[in-house]
């Protein structure tokens, strides 16, 4: 058996079509959607990733501003940049890109991102709202997993999903998105031993730990669907996921590739979220709209 | 085999000792800790529960104010009560008691409880902070489960815990507390069928759904530890949990009773949290303390 490849490209295309509709609606309001990415590193891989977000935004008609504070930026400087951008009417989406300089913790700073502009779901308030089922942006990577599964019509309700990884960026928000879709979810991590105890019966396995080859065919139930969130750069420069693709493909029915899977969808979601934030932030008050609709044309 | 009873009483006693220490420290600062419970119902069971909280607070030297807005209160009235209490220097803990009047949703109102006074972890911001590992009060019922397990020295790290119930009040915050203690956690719910698929291998099963007798011996692995969060009032007035105690006790190694288990601990935690909030809210700034410690006596 060789597993079906769940490519990210057609999923991203569908999301870009949605973005296009939003950009047109915003243009009608005279609004140019704006995304700001705050960067404080000279890590080449990170800067490459930020440029890829900027390119995707640009292609979609979303203005992307990279606020580069340099690898020597301090926590206060970053916090005040986020506060200023939160108040800036021309900015509708804000991302704080990691890694940050040594000693600067992202998890304290993200509270300075206005929840309405928190397009990568980093502020704890966004995570809390997601948990209780209120409106909030989910972290783009977590949502990308669900978008791929839904695009390929893989049912979630009543299924057992094993999420390997408990990060605040992927594992924990993904759990909320899966529970909302009536999946039964097991959250595994480095202390879950043996790992196959928690993955071998699951219909869907999501690997989101950041360890190359952690999940192999031996961890899977025949016919399982596998989503690989890992993006690990090997010493030789190769990009690989958390799943060992050869053995997994022998057992799984479907598998997302790395690269070309989750990452492709994540970038498209960041741009889509920015247009959704812009629509919400520039919405006319309900009373004004009600008045308009009562005015005879 | 008959399961050991995991009584709440000794756990509550230990928490009350901690509360006593806090109250003494607050007295030293000239602070009387204050808890406010906002009520908008004439449901007799609820009012009885609120009186039991007030009694527990009173015994511990914590002033409890019941703000009874009546069964006809509207959302705005409740929101402004919560906002006023959040600004009141004599109030250190705030609880919004459910049920609320028909058409009034608690989940929108709890955002008006200051996170620093949110002693029952109801504000989405508290849930988000709990998720990312920042300081926040956990919902008292969720924390009560963990307090009982830790009191009876039941290990959590590396164990499989199956949580039946995905509410924002118990299941979801409990999951965070368990993950932080390195348990592997499965969250089950009404769409998890058959339920025993997700409970029969777990070392610990927590039932938090609100359905009498949902979990029976047939759902359990021999020797499992079972925590019953359910508090269901039957037509004949009896209070029963979500676990069928006779069959469960035949298979489990330990089981919390209802009543006398989780509920007993929950009330003690609400009072303890109020004293912890009072300590944090009335703490002298670090600089002032540093200065003091340098002053020779």
Interface residues (C-beta under 8 A of the other chain):
Chain A: X107 X108 X123 X124 X125 X126 X127 X128 X129 X131 X132 X133 X134 X157 X158 X160 X166 X168 X172 X175 X176 X179 X182 X184 X185 X186 X187 X188 X189 X191 X192 X193 X197 X198 X201
Chain B: X107 X108 X123 X124 X125 X126 X127 X128 X129 X131 X132 X133 X134 X157 X158 X160 X166 X168 X172 X175 X176 X179 X182 X184 X185 X186 X187 X188 X189 X191 X192 X193 X197 X198 X201
